[in-house]
Amino acid sequence: MGTFTGDALGMPFEGLSAGKIARGFGRIEDMVEARLGAGTYTDDTEMMIGLAEILAEHGHVQPQALAGRLVYNFNGDRGYGGGSLKVLRALKEGVPWDQAPKAAFAEGSMGNGAAMRIAPVGVLNHHDLEQLEKEAEISAKVTHTHPLGVEGAKLQALAVGLAAKEDSKERVDSARFLEELKIYTKETSFNNALNCADRLLARYHDPETIANELGNEVTALRSVPASIYCFLKFNGDFKKSVSEAVSLGGDTDTIGAMTGALAGAHLGVNAIPAEWLDALENGEKGRDYVMELGRRLYKIWEQ
């Protein structure tokens, strides 16, 4: 639900700079009209739903089934990027799931598409971080095979898992949280970004500075650490964390979605502002359906 909410809040501002958002809208605290209406989601949540469905059905990431579900759920109005469209087209045409990502980029995508949908893997496996890491990698490689694209998905999943393990009534120790993430992060560039986030958390910085330092872009490297920063800056406050993420500008829906996933994993659905939840679309695979997916995953985890 955190993914869904952050995605919907950020979608109307996608592509705007942090400065333009600050001057034109101030702090983003309301669901506003977007291309599909206020409170609607993008490809981020649509693919997250597909992943959650596969986990609910199989109990683990089954890559061939996930590939098929991503194709089945595809709605071109949700705003898929060019690379994702090429991969999904290849999958639809019968290209094996472990070869389809090459349809978009010969070396695989560095984008954040695998990270933005990964929250269900993080919460379902938060009790076993080694299993979480394996599941995140399998999930990522259905669409992303570049090391940075895969590592970004793993880092986001681990952050979600660690956030879920934290006491929801206590603030997260940011330094400890980042150090634990670095233990599992094998790419030096991501470790450097986490070190940068640690330095930035030491004192206040405006969203434009954060966007310049950590990024607000579609690559995993320039968006996942920024989302972790936004979560930690206001951990304990879902609204402030996600508002900060959207205020960075750029890929606002995805950074909002990833920050929402982290804050939701830590605080639970009751921390999401009621007015935001009420505004979320509620069609065939809308708010109530996503809530039920969460309940199904929780029952699997309990068992």
LUMVO-120225 format. One record per residue (C-alpha): residue number from 1; residue in one letter; x negated, y, z negated. Coordinates in Angstrom, 3 decimals, decimal comma. Layout:
N
NUM  A  X  Y  Z;
...
This chain:
303
1  M  0,000  0,000  0,000;
2  G  -2,952  2,286  -0,577;
3  T  -4,148  1,655  2,972;
4  F  -0,674  2,394  4,371;
5  T  -0,265  5,586  2,322;
6  G  -3,691  7,041  3,103;
7  D  -3,273  6,204  6,789;
8  A  0,116  7,941  6,984;
9  L  -1,086  11,012  5,070;
10  G  -4,130  11,419  7,291;
11  M  -2,672  10,677  10,709;
12  P  -1,326  14,186  11,517;
13  F  -4,758  15,756  10,950;
14  E  -6,886  13,373  12,997;
15  G  -9,521  15,173  15,035;
16  L  -9,400  18,442  13,095;
17  S  -12,530  19,670  11,344;
18  A  -12,713  20,083  7,579;
19  G  -12,833  23,853  8,086;
20  K  -9,699  23,923  10,257;
21  I  -7,793  21,802  7,759;
22  A  -8,851  24,068  4,873;
23  R  -7,907  27,254  6,732;
24  G  -4,699  25,980  8,279;
25  F  -3,234  23,698  5,630;
26  G  -5,150  24,028  2,365;
27  R  -5,085  20,881  0,243;
28  I  -3,133  18,072  1,901;
29  E  -0,469  17,030  -0,585;
30  D  2,580  16,229  1,558;
31  M  3,499  13,811  4,318;
32  V  3,984  15,968  7,402;
33  E  5,247  15,335  10,913;
34  A  3,016  13,150  13,076;
35  R  3,352  11,650  16,545;
36  L  5,690  8,915  15,263;
37  G  7,207  11,005  12,468;
38  A  6,230  11,786  8,883;
39  G  5,086  8,782  6,855;
40  T  4,316  6,566  9,841;
41  Y  1,222  4,429  10,187;
42  T  -1,422  3,935  12,854;
43  D  -3,394  0,971  14,190;
44  D  -5,245  0,943  10,836;
45  T  -2,223  -0,301  8,903;
46  E  -0,877  -2,385  11,772;
47  M  -4,096  -4,416  11,850;
48  M  -4,209  -4,562  8,039;
49  I  -0,704  -6,060  8,119;
50  G  -1,876  -8,687  10,614;
51  L  -4,805  -9,655  8,388;
52  A  -2,586  -9,812  5,298;
53  E  -0,107  -12,023  7,156;
54  I  -2,842  -14,498  8,087;
55  L  -4,143  -14,576  4,509;
56  A  -0,606  -15,134  3,214;
57  E  -0,107  -18,023  5,639;
58  H  -3,501  -19,730  5,417;
59  G  -4,987  -18,542  2,121;
60  H  -8,177  -17,541  3,942;
61  V  -9,277  -15,801  7,156;
62  Q  -8,582  -18,098  10,084;
63  P  -10,250  -16,200  12,962;
64  Q  -8,316  -17,693  15,880;
65  A  -5,028  -17,089  14,072;
66  L  -6,098  -13,537  13,196;
67  A  -6,969  -12,820  16,826;
68  G  -3,555  -14,035  17,901;
69  R  -1,768  -12,026  15,226;
70  L  -3,572  -8,800  16,138;
71  V  -2,423  -9,285  19,725;
72  Y  1,131  -10,208  18,668;
73  N  1,519  -7,170  16,387;
74  F  0,006  -4,721  18,888;
75  N  2,026  -1,539  19,422;
76  G  0,364  0,863  21,853;
77  D  2,080  3,842  20,218;
78  R  0,063  3,328  17,020;
79  G  -3,024  5,033  18,463;
80  Y  -5,563  2,302  19,118;
81  G  -9,021  3,417  20,242;
82  G  -10,466  2,483  23,619;
83  G  -12,778  -0,187  22,227;
84  S  -9,979  -1,892  20,308;
85  L  -7,794  -1,875  23,398;
86  K  -10,478  -3,658  25,413;
87  V  -10,968  -6,323  22,760;
88  L  -7,241  -6,926  22,336;
89  R  -6,801  -7,121  26,101;
90  A  -9,557  -9,717  26,288;
91  L  -7,966  -11,754  23,502;
92  K  -4,589  -11,580  25,216;
93  E  -6,183  -12,853  28,433;
94  G  -7,515  -15,904  26,587;
95  V  -11,121  -14,901  25,929;
96  P  -12,296  -16,845  22,810;
97  W  -12,222  -14,773  19,643;
98  D  -15,991  -15,006  19,155;
99  Q  -16,640  -13,613  22,645;
100  A  -13,899  -10,998  22,989;
101  P  -15,727  -8,220  21,061;
102  K  -18,311  -8,087  23,866;
103  A  -15,532  -6,881  26,174;
104  A  -15,821  -3,454  24,590;
105  F  -19,546  -3,140  23,818;
106  A  -22,357  -5,464  24,879;
107  E  -23,979  -5,205  21,446;
108  G  -20,696  -5,088  19,553;
109  S  -18,895  -2,120  18,041;
110  M  -20,363  0,041  15,259;
111  G  -16,872  1,414  14,585;
112  N  -14,819  1,297  11,398;
113  G  -11,978  -0,780  12,853;
114  A  -12,915  -3,894  10,874;
115  A  -13,394  -1,886  7,658;
116  M  -10,102  -0,026  7,859;
117  R  -8,035  -3,246  7,805;
118  I  -10,109  -5,204  5,271;
119  A  -8,330  -4,366  1,973;
120  P  -6,340  -7,651  1,765;
121  V  -9,613  -9,639  1,843;
122  G  -10,993  -7,491  -0,980;
123  V  -8,053  -7,854  -3,346;
124  L  -7,444  -11,557  -2,667;
125  N  -11,088  -12,473  -3,322;
126  H  -12,060  -9,915  -5,967;
127  H  -12,770  -12,725  -8,465;
128  D  -15,436  -14,255  -6,180;
129  L  -17,648  -11,687  -4,471;
130  E  -19,661  -14,250  -2,520;
131  Q  -16,482  -15,685  -1,012;
132  L  -15,224  -12,133  -0,443;
133  E  -18,355  -11,285  1,533;
134  K  -18,014  -14,403  3,713;
135  E  -14,333  -13,760  4,404;
136  A  -14,989  -10,111  5,253;
137  E  -17,666  -11,092  7,758;
138  I  -15,402  -13,618  9,487;
139  S  -12,582  -11,072  9,649;
140  A  -14,862  -8,384  11,064;
141  K  -16,335  -10,570  13,799;
142  V  -12,952  -11,063  15,466;
143  T  -13,329  -7,509  16,810;
144  H  -16,745  -6,186  15,686;
145  T  -20,105  -7,929  16,073;
146  H  -22,617  -5,080  15,761;
147  P  -24,466  -5,405  12,415;
148  L  -23,341  -1,940  11,322;
149  G  -19,705  -2,652  12,150;
150  V  -19,819  -5,944  10,243;
151  E  -21,767  -4,501  7,309;
152  G  -19,330  -1,602  7,028;
153  A  -16,405  -4,006  6,738;
154  K  -18,254  -6,074  4,124;
155  L  -19,155  -2,958  2,126;
156  Q  -15,566  -1,695  2,156;
157  A  -14,237  -5,134  1,156;
158  L  -16,747  -5,375  -1,701;
159  A  -15,822  -1,892  -2,883;
160  V  -12,135  -2,858  -2,863;
161  G  -12,939  -6,037  -4,785;
162  L  -15,008  -4,194  -7,380;
163  A  -12,302  -1,531  -7,717;
164  A  -9,705  -4,255  -8,348;
165  K  -11,889  -5,694  -11,135;
166  E  -12,121  -2,347  -12,940;
167  D  -9,821  -1,484  -15,846;
168  S  -7,074  0,667  -14,319;
169  K  -6,809  2,683  -17,536;
170  E  -10,461  3,730  -17,456;
171  R  -12,527  5,884  -15,134;
172  V  -15,039  3,949  -13,075;
173  D  -18,718  4,467  -13,904;
174  S  -19,766  5,787  -10,482;
175  A  -23,495  5,107  -10,844;
176  R  -22,894  1,518  -11,954;
177  F  -20,321  0,953  -9,186;
178  L  -22,720  2,189  -6,485;
179  E  -25,626  0,159  -7,866;
180  E  -23,521  -3,007  -7,758;
181  L  -22,543  -2,292  -4,161;
182  K  -26,197  -1,852  -3,204;
183  I  -27,013  -5,322  -4,532;
184  Y  -24,799  -6,794  -1,822;
185  T  -25,587  -4,313  0,946;
186  K  -28,321  -5,546  3,271;
187  E  -28,441  -2,656  5,756;
188  T  -30,888  0,062  4,675;
189  S  -28,820  2,759  6,363;
190  F  -25,803  1,947  4,179;
191  N  -27,933  1,873  1,046;
192  N  -29,292  5,298  1,964;
193  A  -25,738  6,581  2,409;
194  L  -24,723  5,203  -0,995;
195  N  -27,738  6,941  -2,556;
196  C  -26,607  10,145  -0,880;
197  A  -23,086  9,674  -2,284;
198  D  -24,574  9,224  -5,754;
199  R  -26,451  12,528  -5,447;
200  L  -23,384  14,359  -4,160;
201  L  -21,230  13,119  -7,041;
202  A  -23,502  14,904  -9,508;
203  R  -21,819  18,252  -8,828;
204  Y  -18,990  19,799  -6,822;
205  H  -19,276  20,032  -3,044;
206  D  -16,636  21,254  -0,623;
207  P  -15,166  18,813  1,940;
208  E  -17,133  20,383  4,802;
209  T  -20,421  19,612  3,038;
210  I  -19,334  16,034  2,362;
211  A  -18,335  15,604  6,003;
212  N  -21,743  16,876  7,096;
213  E  -23,672  14,709  4,639;
214  L  -21,713  11,429  4,669;
215  G  -19,662  11,779  7,832;
216  N  -16,044  11,838  8,951;
217  E  -16,505  9,857  12,155;
218  V  -15,247  6,603  13,685;
219  T  -18,480  4,680  13,043;
220  A  -18,513  2,536  9,914;
221  L  -21,752  4,113  8,716;
222  R  -20,290  7,615  8,896;
223  S  -16,942  6,841  7,258;
224  V  -17,105  3,941  4,775;
225  P  -19,582  5,673  2,371;
226  A  -17,498  8,858  2,618;
227  S  -14,405  6,914  1,570;
228  I  -16,244  5,392  -1,376;
229  Y  -17,382  8,887  -2,365;
230  C  -13,804  10,255  -2,274;
231  F  -12,573  7,365  -4,409;
232  L  -15,305  7,835  -7,012;
233  K  -15,057  11,622  -7,095;
234  F  -11,484  11,474  -8,347;
235  N  -11,278  7,883  -9,584;
236  G  -8,277  7,652  -11,839;
237  D  -6,216  9,940  -9,586;
238  F  -4,858  8,376  -6,404;
239  K  -3,439  11,630  -5,057;
240  K  -6,615  13,676  -5,458;
241  S  -8,831  10,942  -4,000;
242  V  -6,751  10,494  -0,860;
243  S  -6,162  14,233  -0,421;
244  E  -9,927  14,748  -0,576;
245  A  -10,451  12,041  2,056;
246  V  -8,046  13,682  4,490;
247  S  -9,628  17,077  3,808;
248  L  -12,922  15,828  5,289;
249  G  -11,375  16,086  8,753;
250  G  -12,398  13,960  11,720;
251  D  -11,121  10,386  11,465;
252  T  -8,642  11,416  8,781;
253  D  -6,249  8,480  9,068;
254  T  -8,980  5,868  8,643;
255  I  -10,919  7,636  5,886;
256  G  -7,582  8,237  4,154;
257  A  -6,651  4,574  4,595;
258  M  -9,956  3,263  3,226;
259  T  -9,925  5,670  0,274;
260  G  -6,300  4,747  -0,402;
261  A  -7,257  1,067  -0,399;
262  L  -9,934  1,687  -3,035;
263  A  -7,760  3,872  -5,259;
264  G  -4,842  1,462  -4,893;
265  A  -7,006  -1,536  -5,783;
266  H  -8,192  0,226  -8,925;
267  L  -4,986  1,855  -10,107;
268  G  -2,125  -0,211  -8,687;
269  V  0,879  0,791  -6,641;
270  N  2,477  2,777  -9,463;
271  A  -0,330  5,330  -9,181;
272  I  0,763  6,273  -5,659;
273  P  2,930  9,429  -5,837;
274  A  6,598  8,472  -5,588;
275  E  7,232  11,157  -2,989;
276  W  4,541  9,650  -0,768;
277  L  5,903  6,120  -1,148;
278  D  9,454  7,296  -0,453;
279  A  8,279  9,001  2,749;
280  L  6,663  5,874  4,238;
281  E  8,380  4,336  7,244;
282  N  10,488  1,335  6,349;
283  G  11,386  -0,504  9,527;
284  E  10,757  -4,158  10,377;
285  K  7,154  -4,067  9,123;
286  G  7,368  -0,989  6,954;
287  R  7,142  -0,177  3,256;
288  D  9,226  -3,036  1,831;
289  Y  7,546  -5,597  4,090;
290  V  4,040  -4,476  3,075;
291  M  5,015  -4,537  -0,602;
292  E  6,221  -8,114  -0,171;
293  L  2,962  -9,077  1,573;
294  G  1,124  -7,776  -1,479;
295  R  3,291  -9,905  -3,765;
296  R  2,648  -12,990  -1,631;
297  L  -1,112  -12,436  -1,778;
298  Y  -0,946  -11,984  -5,536;
299  K  0,836  -15,328  -5,903;
300  I  -1,855  -17,011  -3,788;
301  W  -4,554  -15,443  -5,975;
302  E  -2,756  -16,601  -9,145;
303  Q  -2,673  -20,174  -7,875;
